[in-house]
Amino acid sequence: MKHYLGPGRPLTTLDTWDGVTAAAEGGLLEENQWCELKEQLGPRGKGPNTELAKDLSSLSVHGGVLIFGVRDKTYEVVGCDTDGMRDRISQVAATKASPPLVPIISDVIEGPEGRNLLVVSVPPSPLAPHMVDERYYGRSADGKRVLADPEVRTLILARDQRTHGFVERLGALAQNDPIDQMVEGSPTGHGHAFFLAEPCSPVPSEPIERDGLVSILVNLENGRRGGTLLLRGCTYAGNDPDGVGLRTGYDKVRQEYEHREARISVHEDFTVTAASGGATRVFEDRSGNSQLVALTGTMVQFSAQFLEALREISTTRGYQGQWQVGVHLTQLRGATATEDIFSGRPPQFPRESSTHHLVIQPTAWEGPQTEIEEATVKLLAKYMRGLGRDGWSYNQLLQRA
């Protein structure tokens, strides 16, 4: 993982003793708003733990790196005793900061004579500012400091505006539906799904290029065990004026293939949008009557691919922060799950659309596939609840076409 150490400084890998030493000798570790150095953590106790919580909280406003084992005045890499530090830092972040923080603690970097290094990344928090001992903390070029009341109010107001604006932007994606441009005879009455992901702070990286996005999509693990390609099939240029866009093909497809169509875009500000034609589909039952069916398996697969792609984008661009992620599904009223069509009185979705959003931190996922599956179920919770699928596991839902 590459780390952002401040404006004008390159994204830097800090996963070896030599790498940290080279960064220090190159002047990249000079303490500033994004970088804090500690020769050691200090003894257990209220005082050192409180100072650690203040450091973590201060870095959470804009994101940053806390490095143990480097002297803060001379930038000399000396190492320290790292036994028990990972657990202690996690506990302090969870109990001393309010709201709790979830820093990314790298593996210990082994050094000479048992003196090691530990790099702790603190992603920008969508819940910032965070409080320690009844005070809010932020940073300046000189290190951590107590935030003044006007600064706190500004940060909280910006946080609220991001949340409300996100829901509006998510719902607006359906007004310019890209799937309609990819299917003959549109609009067909089939339901589509629209996904939006916005980083909770600026991504310190160059915009992604088309080939880089194609490489991420074709190598997605989710969806390899059969089924339609969905996002994995997005290899054709989508000509998005706001960034890089990809789609599943150039030519329009017949309505019966609408559920396979997909599109994804990564904008210059790293907003990620995606659309799928597979939320609902009209089938004819044995009597020739039309029935609107929810393609739950397609939606689960597509959602998992979207979250996996988001994690890969975060990793390749060096962004360790959180994302606000949401899904908006249309044409749902009266839809029933496929296997319920012939059950007599199947549950039918009671609303025209469904919208749900959550905050995730993909680079902090220690078991990526498990956490992708858990996040997928959470993201589609309202959709599944409206179909009588509340409490179903990822695998149960994935098996339903």
C-alpha positions as CSV (number, residue, x, y, z in Angstrom):
1,M,0.0,0.0,0.0
2,K,1.3,3.5,-0.9
3,H,0.9,6.3,1.6
4,Y,0.0,10.0,1.0
5,L,2.5,12.1,3.0
6,G,1.4,15.6,1.9
7,P,1.1,17.9,-1.2
8,G,4.1,17.8,-3.5
9,R,5.3,14.5,-2.1
10,P,4.9,11.2,-4.1
11,L,2.8,8.3,-3.0
12,T,5.3,6.3,-0.9
13,T,5.6,2.6,0.0
14,L,6.5,2.2,3.7
15,D,6.6,-1.6,4.1
16,T,10.3,-2.3,4.6
17,W,13.1,-0.9,6.9
18,D,15.0,0.3,3.8
19,G,11.9,1.9,2.4
20,V,11.2,3.9,5.5
21,T,14.9,4.9,5.8
22,A,14.9,6.1,2.2
23,A,11.8,8.1,2.7
24,A,13.3,9.7,5.8
25,E,16.6,10.5,4.1
26,G,14.7,11.9,1.2
27,G,12.8,14.4,3.4
28,L,9.4,12.7,2.9
29,L,8.8,12.1,6.6
30,E,9.1,15.7,7.8
31,E,6.1,16.1,10.2
32,N,3.2,18.0,8.8
33,Q,-0.6,17.9,8.6
34,W,-0.4,14.3,7.1
35,C,2.6,12.8,8.9
36,E,3.3,12.2,12.6
37,L,6.5,10.5,13.9
38,K,7.0,8.7,17.3
39,E,10.2,7.2,18.5
40,Q,8.1,4.9,20.7
41,L,4.6,4.5,22.0
42,G,5.5,4.8,25.7
43,P,4.3,2.9,28.7
44,R,0.8,1.8,29.2
45,G,-1.3,4.2,31.1
46,K,-3.9,7.0,30.8
47,G,-1.5,9.7,29.8
48,P,0.3,7.9,26.8
49,N,-3.0,6.4,25.7
50,T,-4.7,9.7,25.7
51,E,-1.9,11.3,23.6
52,L,-2.2,8.4,21.2
53,A,-5.9,9.0,20.9
54,K,-5.3,12.7,20.2
55,D,-2.8,11.8,17.5
56,L,-5.2,9.4,15.8
57,S,-8.2,11.8,16.1
58,S,-6.1,14.7,14.7
59,L,-5.1,12.7,11.6
60,S,-8.6,11.5,11.0
61,V,-9.8,14.9,9.7
62,H,-7.8,14.8,6.4
63,G,-6.1,11.4,6.8
64,G,-2.5,10.7,7.5
65,V,0.2,8.3,8.7
66,L,1.6,7.7,12.2
67,I,5.0,6.0,12.2
68,F,6.6,4.4,15.3
69,G,10.3,4.0,15.4
70,V,11.4,7.3,13.8
71,R,12.7,10.3,15.8
72,D,10.6,13.3,15.1
73,K,13.4,15.9,15.2
74,T,16.2,14.2,13.3
75,Y,14.1,11.7,11.3
76,E,16.5,9.0,12.3
77,V,15.1,5.5,11.8
78,V,15.9,3.8,15.2
79,G,13.1,1.3,15.7
80,C,11.3,0.4,18.9
81,D,9.7,-2.4,20.9
82,T,6.5,-3.2,19.0
83,D,5.3,-6.1,21.2
84,G,1.5,-5.7,21.8
85,M,1.4,-2.3,20.0
86,R,-1.1,-3.4,17.3
87,D,-3.7,-4.5,19.9
88,R,-3.1,-1.4,22.1
89,I,-3.5,1.0,19.2
90,S,-6.7,-0.7,18.1
91,Q,-8.1,-0.6,21.6
92,V,-7.2,3.1,22.1
93,A,-8.8,4.0,18.8
94,A,-12.0,2.2,19.7
95,T,-12.3,3.4,23.3
96,K,-10.6,6.8,23.7
97,A,-11.8,8.5,20.5
98,S,-15.4,9.5,20.1
99,P,-16.8,8.4,17.7
100,P,-14.5,5.4,17.6
101,L,-11.8,5.2,14.9
102,V,-10.6,2.2,12.7
103,P,-7.0,2.9,11.7
104,I,-5.2,0.6,9.3
105,I,-2.3,-1.0,11.2
106,S,0.3,-2.5,8.9
107,D,2.4,-5.6,9.7
108,V,5.4,-5.0,11.9
109,I,8.5,-4.1,10.0
110,E,11.4,-6.1,11.5
111,G,14.6,-4.3,12.2
112,P,18.0,-5.0,13.8
113,E,18.3,-6.2,17.4
114,G,14.6,-6.6,17.9
115,R,13.9,-2.9,17.2
116,N,11.1,-2.7,14.7
117,L,8.9,-0.2,12.9
118,L,5.1,0.1,12.8
119,V,3.1,2.2,10.3
120,V,-0.4,3.2,11.2
121,S,-2.6,4.7,8.5
122,V,-5.5,6.9,9.6
123,P,-8.0,7.3,6.7
124,P,-10.0,10.5,6.5
125,S,-13.1,9.9,8.6
126,P,-16.7,10.8,7.4
127,L,-17.5,11.2,11.1
128,A,-14.7,13.8,11.7
129,P,-14.0,15.7,13.9
130,H,-13.4,13.1,16.6
131,M,-13.3,14.0,20.3
132,V,-10.8,13.1,23.0
133,D,-11.3,14.2,26.6
134,E,-14.2,16.6,25.6
135,R,-12.1,18.3,22.9
136,Y,-12.0,18.0,19.1
137,Y,-8.6,17.6,17.4
138,G,-7.2,18.5,14.0
139,R,-3.8,19.2,12.6
140,S,-1.7,22.0,11.2
141,A,1.8,22.1,9.8
142,D,3.1,22.0,13.4
143,G,1.2,18.8,14.4
144,K,-2.0,18.2,16.3
145,R,-4.1,21.0,17.9
146,V,-7.4,21.6,19.5
147,L,-10.0,22.8,16.9
148,A,-11.8,26.0,17.6
149,D,-15.7,26.0,17.8
150,P,-16.1,27.6,14.3
151,E,-13.9,24.9,12.8
152,V,-15.9,22.2,14.4
153,R,-19.2,23.6,13.2
154,T,-17.8,23.9,9.6
155,L,-16.7,20.3,9.6
156,I,-20.0,19.0,11.0
157,L,-22.0,21.1,8.5
158,A,-19.9,19.8,5.6
159,R,-20.4,16.2,6.8
160,D,-24.2,16.7,6.9
161,Q,-24.2,18.3,3.4
162,R,-22.3,15.3,2.0
163,T,-24.8,12.8,3.3
164,H,-27.9,14.7,2.0
165,G,-26.3,15.6,-1.3
166,F,-25.2,11.9,-1.8
167,V,-28.8,10.6,-1.6
168,E,-29.9,13.2,-4.2
169,R,-27.1,12.4,-6.6
170,L,-27.7,8.7,-6.3
171,G,-31.4,9.1,-7.1
172,A,-30.6,11.4,-10.0
173,L,-28.6,8.7,-11.8
174,A,-31.8,7.1,-13.0
175,Q,-32.8,10.3,-14.8
176,N,-30.1,9.7,-17.4
177,D,-30.3,5.9,-17.6
178,P,-27.4,4.6,-19.7
179,I,-28.9,1.1,-19.9
180,D,-31.8,2.5,-22.0
181,Q,-29.2,3.5,-24.7
182,M,-28.0,-0.1,-24.8
183,V,-31.3,-2.0,-25.3
184,E,-33.7,-2.2,-28.3
185,G,-37.2,-0.8,-27.7
186,S,-36.3,1.1,-24.5
187,P,-37.7,1.8,-22.1
188,T,-38.8,-1.8,-21.7
189,G,-40.4,-1.6,-18.2
190,H,-37.6,-3.7,-16.7
191,G,-36.0,-2.5,-13.5
192,H,-32.5,-1.2,-13.5
193,A,-29.9,-0.7,-10.7
194,F,-27.7,2.4,-10.2
195,F,-24.7,2.4,-8.0
196,L,-22.8,5.4,-6.7
197,A,-19.5,5.5,-4.6
198,E,-17.9,8.7,-3.5
199,P,-14.6,8.9,-1.5
200,C,-15.1,10.7,1.8
201,S,-12.1,12.8,1.2
202,P,-10.0,13.7,-1.9
203,V,-8.0,10.8,-3.4
204,P,-4.3,11.8,-3.6
205,S,-3.7,10.2,-7.0
206,E,-3.7,10.8,-10.8
207,P,-7.0,9.8,-12.5
208,I,-7.3,6.2,-13.5
209,E,-6.8,5.4,-17.2
210,R,-8.9,3.1,-19.4
211,D,-6.5,0.3,-19.5
212,G,-6.1,0.3,-15.7
213,L,-9.9,0.1,-15.2
214,V,-10.2,-2.7,-17.8
215,S,-7.5,-4.7,-16.0
216,I,-9.3,-4.3,-12.7
217,L,-12.7,-5.4,-14.1
218,V,-11.6,-8.4,-16.1
219,N,-9.7,-9.8,-13.1
220,L,-12.6,-9.5,-10.6
221,E,-12.9,-12.8,-8.7
222,N,-16.7,-12.4,-8.0
223,G,-18.7,-13.9,-10.9
224,R,-16.0,-16.3,-12.1
225,R,-18.1,-19.4,-11.3
226,G,-20.5,-19.1,-14.2
227,G,-23.3,-16.7,-14.9
228,T,-23.1,-13.5,-16.9
229,L,-20.0,-11.4,-16.9
230,L,-21.7,-8.1,-15.8
231,L,-19.0,-5.7,-14.8
232,R,-16.3,-8.2,-15.8
233,G,-17.6,-7.8,-19.4
234,C,-17.2,-4.0,-19.4
235,T,-14.3,-3.7,-21.8
236,Y,-15.8,-1.4,-24.4
237,A,-15.3,2.4,-24.3
238,G,-18.2,4.3,-22.8
239,N,-17.1,7.8,-23.8
240,D,-17.9,9.4,-20.4
241,P,-17.0,13.2,-20.5
242,D,-16.4,13.2,-16.8
243,G,-13.8,10.4,-16.7
244,V,-13.2,6.9,-17.9
245,G,-16.4,5.0,-18.9
246,L,-16.8,1.3,-19.9
247,R,-19.7,-0.7,-21.1
248,T,-20.5,-4.3,-22.1
249,G,-20.8,-3.7,-25.9
250,Y,-21.3,-1.1,-28.7
251,D,-24.4,-2.5,-30.3
252,K,-27.9,-2.5,-28.8
253,V,-29.1,-5.9,-27.5
254,R,-32.6,-7.4,-27.6
255,Q,-34.8,-7.0,-24.5
256,E,-34.3,-10.6,-23.4
257,Y,-30.6,-9.8,-22.8
258,E,-31.2,-6.5,-21.0
259,H,-30.3,-8.0,-17.6
260,R,-26.7,-8.7,-18.9
261,E,-26.0,-5.1,-19.8
262,A,-23.8,-3.0,-17.5
263,R,-21.8,0.2,-17.5
264,I,-19.3,1.7,-15.1
265,S,-17.5,5.1,-14.9
266,V,-14.7,6.5,-12.7
267,H,-14.7,10.3,-12.8
268,E,-11.7,12.5,-12.4
269,D,-12.6,13.2,-8.7
270,F,-12.8,9.4,-8.2
271,T,-16.6,9.3,-8.0
272,V,-17.6,5.8,-9.3
273,T,-20.9,5.1,-10.9
274,A,-22.3,1.9,-12.4
275,A,-25.6,0.7,-13.8
276,S,-27.1,-2.7,-14.4
277,G,-30.1,-3.8,-16.4
278,G,-30.9,-6.7,-14.1
279,A,-33.0,-5.5,-11.2
280,T,-36.3,-6.8,-12.5
281,R,-37.5,-8.6,-15.6
282,V,-40.9,-9.4,-17.1
283,F,-41.6,-13.2,-17.6
284,E,-44.6,-15.1,-18.7
285,D,-46.0,-17.7,-16.4
286,R,-47.6,-21.1,-17.5
287,S,-50.9,-19.4,-18.3
288,G,-49.3,-16.8,-20.5
289,N,-49.7,-14.0,-17.9
290,S,-46.9,-11.5,-17.5
291,Q,-45.1,-11.4,-14.2
292,L,-42.5,-9.0,-13.0
293,V,-39.6,-10.9,-11.5
294,A,-36.7,-9.7,-9.3
295,L,-33.4,-11.0,-10.4
296,T,-31.9,-11.3,-7.0
297,G,-28.9,-13.5,-8.0
298,T,-27.9,-11.0,-10.7
299,M,-28.2,-8.1,-8.3
300,V,-26.1,-9.9,-5.7
301,Q,-23.4,-10.7,-8.2
302,F,-23.3,-7.2,-9.7
303,S,-23.1,-5.6,-6.2
304,A,-20.3,-7.9,-5.1
305,Q,-18.4,-7.0,-8.3
306,F,-18.9,-3.3,-7.8
307,L,-17.6,-3.5,-4.2
308,E,-14.6,-5.6,-5.3
309,A,-13.8,-3.1,-8.0
310,L,-14.0,-0.3,-5.5
311,R,-11.5,-2.1,-3.3
312,E,-9.1,-2.6,-6.2
313,I,-9.4,1.0,-7.2
314,S,-8.7,2.1,-3.6
315,T,-5.7,-0.2,-3.4
316,T,-4.1,0.7,-6.8
317,R,-4.6,4.5,-6.2
318,G,-3.3,4.5,-2.7
319,Y,-6.5,5.7,-1.1
320,Q,-7.0,4.2,2.4
321,G,-10.1,6.2,3.3
322,Q,-13.8,5.5,3.5
323,W,-16.4,5.6,0.7
324,Q,-20.0,6.4,0.8
325,V,-21.7,3.8,-1.3
326,G,-25.3,3.5,-2.4
327,V,-27.7,1.7,-4.7
328,H,-31.0,2.9,-6.3
329,L,-33.3,0.3,-7.9
330,T,-36.2,1.1,-10.2
331,Q,-39.4,-0.6,-11.6
332,L,-39.9,-2.7,-8.5
333,R,-43.6,-2.4,-7.7
334,G,-45.3,-5.8,-7.9
335,A,-42.0,-7.7,-8.4
336,T,-41.7,-11.1,-6.9
337,A,-38.6,-13.4,-6.5
338,T,-38.2,-16.0,-9.3
339,E,-38.8,-19.1,-7.2
340,D,-42.0,-17.6,-5.6
341,I,-43.8,-17.1,-9.0
342,F,-45.8,-20.4,-8.6
343,S,-46.3,-20.3,-4.9
344,G,-49.9,-19.0,-5.0
345,R,-49.6,-15.7,-3.2
346,P,-45.9,-14.6,-3.5
347,P,-44.6,-11.6,-1.7
348,Q,-44.6,-8.6,-4.0
349,F,-42.4,-5.5,-3.7
350,P,-44.6,-2.7,-2.4
351,R,-42.8,0.3,-3.8
352,E,-41.7,1.7,-7.2
353,S,-38.1,2.0,-6.1
354,S,-35.6,1.3,-3.4
355,T,-32.6,3.3,-2.2
356,H,-30.0,2.4,0.4
357,H,-26.5,3.6,1.3
358,L,-23.7,2.9,3.7
359,V,-20.1,3.8,4.5
360,I,-17.3,1.3,3.8
361,Q,-13.5,1.2,4.1
362,P,-12.4,-1.4,1.6
363,T,-8.7,-1.3,2.3
364,A,-9.3,-2.2,5.9
365,W,-11.0,-5.5,5.0
366,E,-8.8,-8.2,6.4
367,G,-10.8,-11.0,4.7
368,P,-11.8,-9.2,1.5
369,Q,-14.2,-11.8,0.1
370,T,-16.1,-12.3,3.4
371,E,-16.4,-8.6,3.9
372,I,-17.5,-8.0,0.3
373,E,-20.3,-10.5,0.9
374,E,-21.3,-8.9,4.1
375,A,-21.3,-5.4,2.6
376,T,-23.4,-6.7,-0.4
377,V,-26.1,-8.1,1.9
378,K,-26.2,-4.8,3.8
379,L,-26.3,-2.7,0.6
380,L,-29.2,-4.8,-0.8
381,A,-31.0,-5.1,2.5
382,K,-34.1,-3.0,1.6
383,Y,-34.4,-4.7,-1.8
384,M,-34.3,-8.2,-0.3
385,R,-36.6,-7.3,2.6
386,G,-39.3,-6.0,0.2
387,L,-39.1,-9.4,-1.5
388,G,-39.4,-11.4,1.7
389,R,-35.7,-12.3,1.8
390,D,-34.8,-10.6,5.0
391,G,-32.0,-12.5,6.8
392,W,-30.9,-14.5,3.8
393,S,-27.2,-15.1,3.5
394,Y,-25.1,-14.0,0.5
395,N,-24.8,-17.6,-0.8
396,Q,-28.6,-18.1,-0.5
397,L,-29.3,-15.0,-2.5
398,L,-26.6,-15.6,-5.1
399,Q,-28.1,-19.0,-6.0
400,R,-31.4,-17.3,-7.0
401,A,-31.5,-16.2,-10.7
